[in-house]
């Protein structure tokens, strides 16, 4: 009888592998440790450092985040293309994540209406565990693929939408379930992770992997991972809105003046875009029902608010196109 080959390699990586193979059961191996869970060699004595030393090592580590994001700009640009296509076709930009990752998605979605004048339903943030999870951890919510799929079904996801799954570790079941459901429906998908060769990358049309290296505090992804995710989400939403005509020059001309601060900002925006005085800007805004974009076109084209709206409509909402068409 031939001798059975020893299971030395399996035993070294997973103690139960040899026993499982002898029983004829499938051999399972543990997931590789995500980069976000790897100890940082520069902070092994963190608890023994002075406050100044702690702050400086944190600042030094944070300094590399922007460079890590820069390396992923080609993939981020592809994500922007998908978002522009979705919103242009009447679809939505949907962020989905758990914990810090999900909260950052909700935050970016919430900022779009006041900043860019979007309908609250156009950019949506889904967080594992729902509203309550925004303020406290809901244990186990991120471990369910079914919940990720159900949350997308709950908002009536369609093939016109784009889903951006966010998971620092790159393997959150809630996010994977959402991405798989989105692909089943036919929606475009983007995965954002902070781990090279992340599991979620294989579940999306576009994979954005930000390699920040290990955290100062091992596994605390609210640190560098969270910072890099916020930068990426800022880039996706801002570049998308620029491409949709929500910006003129570098001015947020679709700002919704819902409080005193934003009313004052709208006045400054009209002044900056038209080089007019404060009184003229205020008068134009009053006639345009507070809409800076309409007020700008009215002043630059020397027309009333109604005509300015018509020109904006003809220019697909772009101030530059509306002004170019004058005369």
C-alpha positions in Angstrom: 0.0 0.0 0.0 1.5 3.4 -0.9 2.2 5.7 2.0 0.0 8.8 2.5 1.9 12.0 2.0 2.4 14.0 5.2 0.3 17.1 5.6 3.2 19.3 6.9 2.3 22.3 4.8 -1.3 22.4 5.7 -0.6 21.8 9.4 1.7 24.8 9.4 -1.0 27.1 8.2 -4.2 25.5 9.5 -4.1 22.9 12.4 -7.2 21.2 11.2 -6.3 20.8 7.6 -4.8 17.3 7.8 -7.6 15.9 10.0 -10.1 17.3 7.5 -8.4 15.8 4.5 -8.2 12.4 6.2 -12.0 12.6 6.9 -12.6 13.5 3.3 -14.1 16.8 4.4 -13.3 20.0 2.4 -10.2 21.8 3.5 -10.8 25.4 4.5 -8.0 27.9 5.0 -8.4 31.1 7.0 -8.7 34.5 5.3 -5.3 36.3 4.9 -4.9 39.1 7.4 -6.1 42.4 5.8 -3.4 45.2 5.7 -5.6 47.2 8.0 -5.2 44.5 10.7 -1.4 44.2 10.4 0.6 45.7 13.4 2.5 48.9 12.5 6.2 48.4 13.3 6.6 52.2 14.1 4.0 52.1 16.9 4.9 48.9 18.7 5.6 51.0 21.9 2.7 53.4 21.4 1.6 53.0 25.1 5.0 54.1 26.3 5.2 57.2 24.1 4.7 60.7 25.3 1.7 62.6 24.1 3.9 64.6 21.7 5.4 61.4 20.3 1.9 59.9 19.8 0.7 62.9 18.0 3.7 63.2 15.8 3.7 59.6 14.7 0.0 59.8 13.9 0.7 63.0 11.9 3.6 61.3 10.1 1.5 58.3 9.2 -1.4 60.5 8.0 1.0 62.4 5.7 1.2 59.4 3.5 -2.6 59.0 2.9 -2.9 61.5 0.1 -0.1 59.8 -1.8 -1.8 56.4 -1.4 -5.0 58.0 -2.8 -3.1 59.5 -5.7 -2.0 56.1 -6.8 -5.6 55.1 -7.3 -6.7 58.1 -9.3 -7.1 56.1 -12.6 -9.6 53.8 -10.9 -11.3 56.8 -9.1 -11.8 58.4 -12.5 -13.5 55.3 -13.8 -15.9 55.4 -10.8 -16.7 59.0 -11.6 -17.5 58.1 -15.2 -20.0 55.5 -13.9 -21.5 57.9 -11.4 -21.9 60.6 -14.1 -23.5 58.1 -16.5 -25.9 56.9 -13.8 -27.1 60.3 -12.7 -27.4 61.6 -16.2 -29.7 58.7 -17.0 -31.9 59.4 -14.0 -30.3 56.8 -11.8 -28.7 57.2 -8.4 -25.3 57.1 -6.7 -25.6 54.7 -3.8 -23.0 54.4 -1.1 -23.1 51.2 1.0 -20.9 50.2 3.9 -20.7 49.2 7.6 -19.2 51.0 10.5 -16.9 53.9 9.8 -16.9 53.1 6.1 -20.7 53.2 5.9 -20.9 56.4 8.1 -18.6 58.2 5.7 -20.8 57.2 2.8 -23.9 58.6 4.6 -22.0 61.8 5.4 -21.0 62.4 1.7 -24.5 61.7 0.6 -26.0 64.1 3.1 -23.7 66.9 2.0 -24.7 66.7 -1.7 -28.2 68.5 -1.5 -26.9 71.6 0.3 -23.7 71.8 -1.7 -24.9 70.9 -5.2 -28.7 71.3 -5.0 -29.3 67.6 -5.7 -32.5 65.9 -4.8 -31.9 63.9 -1.6 -32.9 60.7 -3.4 -30.1 61.1 -6.0 -27.2 60.3 -3.7 -28.0 57.8 -1.1 -26.0 56.4 1.8 -26.8 52.9 3.2 -25.3 51.8 6.5 -25.4 48.3 7.9 -27.8 48.4 10.9 -29.6 51.4 9.6 -30.1 54.8 11.3 -29.3 53.6 14.8 -25.9 52.4 13.6 -24.9 55.9 12.7 -24.6 56.7 16.4 -23.6 53.3 17.9 -22.2 50.0 16.8 -24.8 47.4 15.8 -23.0 44.1 16.4 -23.3 41.6 13.6 -25.0 43.9 11.1 -21.9 43.9 8.9 -21.7 40.1 8.8 -24.8 39.5 6.7 -24.6 39.4 2.9 -28.4 39.0 2.9 -28.8 42.3 4.7 -26.6 44.0 2.2 -28.9 42.7 -0.6 -32.1 43.5 1.3 -31.1 47.1 1.9 -30.6 47.7 -1.9 -34.0 46.0 -2.6 -35.5 48.3 0.0 -34.6 51.4 -2.0 -35.8 49.8 -5.2 -32.3 49.6 -6.9 -32.5 49.5 -10.7 -30.0 49.0 -13.5 -29.7 52.7 -13.9 -28.0 53.1 -10.5 -24.4 52.8 -9.5 -23.5 51.2 -6.1 -20.3 52.1 -4.4 -19.4 49.5 -1.7 -17.0 50.7 0.9 -15.1 48.3 3.2 -11.7 49.2 4.7 -10.8 45.5 5.3 -12.0 44.7 1.8 -14.0 41.7 2.8 -17.1 42.9 4.7 -20.0 40.4 4.0 -22.7 43.2 4.1 -20.9 45.1 1.3 -20.2 41.9 -0.8 -23.8 41.0 -0.6 -24.8 44.4 -1.8 -22.4 44.4 -4.7 -23.5 41.0 -5.8 -27.2 42.1 -5.6 -26.4 45.2 -7.6 -24.6 43.2 -10.3 -27.5 40.8 -10.4 -29.9 43.6 -11.1 -27.5 45.1 -13.7 -26.4 48.2 -11.8 -22.8 49.5 -12.2 -20.6 48.7 -9.2 -17.5 50.2 -7.5 -15.6 48.7 -4.6 -13.5 50.9 -2.3 -11.1 49.1 0.1 -7.9 49.8 2.0 -6.3 46.4 1.4 -4.4 45.2 -1.6 -6.0 42.4 -3.5 -9.2 42.9 -1.5 -12.0 40.3 -1.7 -14.6 42.9 -2.6 -12.6 44.0 -5.7 -13.7 40.8 -7.5 -17.3 41.7 -6.9 -17.3 45.1 -8.7 -16.8 46.6 -12.1 -14.3 49.1 -10.7 -11.9 48.3 -7.8 -10.3 51.2 -5.9 -7.7 49.8 -3.5 -6.0 52.4 -1.2 -2.8 50.9 0.3 -2.2 53.1 3.4 -0.2 50.5 5.2 -1.0 49.4 8.8 -2.8 51.7 11.2 -1.1 53.5 14.1 -3.6 51.6 16.3 -3.8 48.1 14.9 -7.1 47.5 13.2 -8.6 51.0 14.0 -9.8 51.8 10.5 -11.3 55.1 11.6 -7.8 56.4 11.3 -5.8 56.3 8.0 -8.4 54.1 6.3 -11.2 56.4 7.2 -9.2 59.4 6.1 -8.4 57.9 2.7 -12.0 56.8 2.2 -13.3 60.3 2.9 -10.8 61.7 0.3 -12.0 59.2 -2.3 -15.7 59.9 -1.6 -15.0 63.7 -1.8 -13.4 63.2 -5.2 -16.1 61.0 -6.6 -19.0 63.3 -5.6 -17.3 66.5 -6.4 -15.9 65.5 -9.8 -19.3 63.9 -10.6 -21.2 67.1 -9.8 -18.7 69.2 -11.8 -19.4 67.0 -14.8 -23.2 67.4 -14.3 -23.0 71.2 -14.4 -23.3 71.9 -10.7 -20.2 74.1 -10.8 -19.2 77.2 -12.7 -15.5 77.9 -12.5 -14.8 76.7 -9.0 -18.1 78.0 -7.6 -20.9 75.8 -6.2 -23.6 77.6 -8.3 -26.4 75.1 -7.4 -25.9 75.7 -3.6 -29.2 75.6 -1.8 -29.4 78.7 0.5 -31.2 77.0 3.4 -29.7 79.1 6.2 -28.1 82.5 6.8 -24.6 81.3 6.1 -25.6 79.8 2.7 -27.6 82.8 1.8 -24.5 85.0 2.3 -22.5 82.4 0.4 -24.9 82.6 -2.6 -24.5 86.3 -2.7 -20.7 86.0 -2.8 -20.9 83.3 -5.5 -23.0 85.6 -7.7 -20.7 88.5 -7.1 -17.6 86.4 -7.9 -19.1 84.9 -11.1 -20.4 88.3 -12.4 -18.2 90.9 -10.8 -21.3 92.8 -9.6 -21.9 94.6 -6.4 -23.7 93.2 -3.4 -27.0 95.0 -4.1 -27.1 93.7 -7.7 -26.4 90.1 -6.5 -29.1 90.3 -3.9 -31.7 91.6 -6.3 -30.9 89.0 -8.9 -31.1 86.2 -6.3 -34.4 87.5 -5.1 -35.8 87.5 -8.6 -34.3 84.0 -9.1 -35.9 82.6 -5.9 -32.5 82.3 -4.4 -31.0 80.1 -7.2 -27.4 81.4 -7.7 -27.1 79.7 -11.1 -30.2 81.5 -12.5 -29.1 84.8 -11.0 -25.6 84.5 -12.6 -27.0 83.8 -16.1 -29.5 86.7 -15.7 -26.8 89.1 -14.9 -24.2 87.9 -17.4 -26.8 87.8 -20.2 -28.7 90.8 -19.1 -32.0 89.0 -19.1 -34.8 88.3 -16.6 -34.9 85.2 -14.4 -37.4 83.4 -16.5 -35.3 83.8 -19.6 -32.2 82.8 -17.7 -34.0 79.6 -16.7 -34.8 78.9 -20.3 -31.2 79.4 -21.3 -30.0 77.1 -18.6 -32.5 74.4 -19.7 -31.2 74.7 -23.2 -27.7 74.4 -22.0 -28.4 71.2 -20.0 -28.0 73.2 -16.7 -24.4 74.4 -17.5 -23.9 78.1 -16.8 -21.0 78.2 -19.3 -23.2 76.8 -22.1 -26.1 79.2 -21.2 -23.8 82.2 -21.3 -22.1 81.1 -24.5 -25.5 81.0 -26.2 -26.4 84.6 -25.5 -27.0 86.9 -28.4 
